[in-house]
Amino acid sequence: MKRIMLLTLLFAMLASVGVTATAAEKETAVVDFGNTFCPVMGAPVADGQFVVYEGVRYGICCPGCKEAFLKDPAKYIAQLKDNM
């Protein structure tokens, strides 16, 4: 009986590790848009400053632009595509 309980526990632990790996794989599926200028302010993109929207990472110039971008992402994405 103890073996069955231990095997069940071991299986449950291994199954949860598999779920965690799948979630980690989803996080790495983000694609970089590659813009060099902020879609909100027009300034050069700052290192480490970005916003992720629907699996795409868009560079921005400062933390304040993240909130503005997320209020109307379609507007800023259209601006980026127009300037390509």
N, C-alpha and C positions, 0 to 999 in steps of 0.2 A: 504494500500500500504506500509506504514511504517513497519507493522508487517512482511510482506513478505520480505522486504529488510533486516530487522533485523534477521529473521530466516535464510535467505540465507547467511548472513555474519557469523552468529553463526555456521552454518553447515560447511562453508569453514574453519573456525578456528579449529573446531573439526577434520576435515579431515586432516589438516596439522599436528596436534598433532599426529595423527595415523601414518603418514609417518615418523615423527621424531622417534617415538618409534620403528618402524621397522628398521630404520638405526642404532639405538642404540643396538638393538638385534643382528644385523649383526656384530657389533664391538666386542661383547662378544663371538663370535663363534671361537675365536682364540684358537688353541690347543697348549699346551706346549710340545715341543719335549722331554725335560727332560735331556738334556746333561749337564754334570758337567764340561766338559773341552771345551775350545774354539776350534771350528773347523779350525780356521785360524792360531792361534799361538800355540795351545796346552796347554795354561796356564789355570788354574782354572777359571771358569765363575765368573765374578764379580757381586755383587748384583746390580740389576737394569740395567744391560747391556744386551741387547738382540736385535735381528733383527727379524722382522716378514716377512715371505716370503710365499705367497700362503696359508695364513691362519694358518701357523705353526710358533710358536715362538722358536727361537734357541738362546741359551745363548752364549754370547761372553765375552771376557776378558776386552775389552776397546772400546771406540768409534771409533778408527781407524779401527778396524776389521769389522765394519759394512759396510764400503765402499768396502773393499776387498771381503767380503762375497757376496755382491750384484752384483759385477762384474762377478762372476762365481759361482752362488749358487749351481749348479749341482755338481760341484767338491767338495765343502765343505759338502754338504748333503751326498754324496757318502762316504766321509771319516768318517762322523759320523756313518753312517749305517755299515761300515766295522768294526768300533771299538766297536760295541754293543756286 
